[in-house]
Amino acid sequence: MHQQQLTEISAWFQRFVATFRAGSPAGQRNYDLKVEHTLRVCEIMERLSASLDHSPEERSLASAIAICHDVGRFPQYRDFGTFNDATSTNHAALSVQTLINEGVLAVLDDDSRGLLVQSVALHNAFVLQGDLPPHARRFALLIRDADKLDIWRVMIEYCTAPREERASAVIWELPDTGSCSDRALEEVAAGRMLNRSLLKTVDDFKLLQLSWAFDLNFSESFRMVLERGYLETLADLLPDQPGCREAVAAVRDHVRSRGAKQGRRP
Ligand SMILES: [Fe+2]
């Protein structure tokens, strides 16, 4: 993909998001949150891409995937008033549909278009199945890492903001009981990523996010998590209850061991 095509897709994104306006400041925060998330994911993607042996064309493609990955979030919030896919629609599939409807990808060659669509469609899958060709797999893994790296920031900002300033759709509709459920703690302590079906409370949601560290792929991603202190900050937001310390330790050990490893590609 050429730089000019990336510039066109970026310009379309700005026009597209400007068409979404909520009727209240509280609603608008949810749109603003996704615009900022997208721009931050783009920055992270540039850094991840720079850490690999990418050609300028591959870097442009990686950036375009970052710009496009969450465009479905805008119609999702407009039509359903939530970011919870389980109670609305798969936002990754909606991103793909939006890109097609808007004709954004017409500027791309078939190969780039296929890689972009596949990466966007798979960015929120629980796990990436193993049957993708290596090239396609790399771009899908990149957006999955970049997305997670910024969602940690979003989550931390949400939890530390005054209640009236929080973007309401971040933590879905889970009850804030002040505790994690036992099953969720056991899963994370065993080194497994939490399945969304196990979420019972707001603190389980924080655990789910911590457990995403088990699904990171690139050395640079692990370095960024350590550099930004996300794990420790999220861990501080968890309740003081038996099992939390073990769950956090499992995540921390994983990140430290992978962050210390050299090597560029997973
Ligand atoms: Fe997403």
Boltz pocket constraint, residues with backbone or C-beta under 6 A from the ligand:
constraints:
  - pocket:
      binder: B
      contacts: [[A, 69], [A, 70], [A, 91], [A, 123], [A, 124], [A, 147]]
      max_distance: 6.0
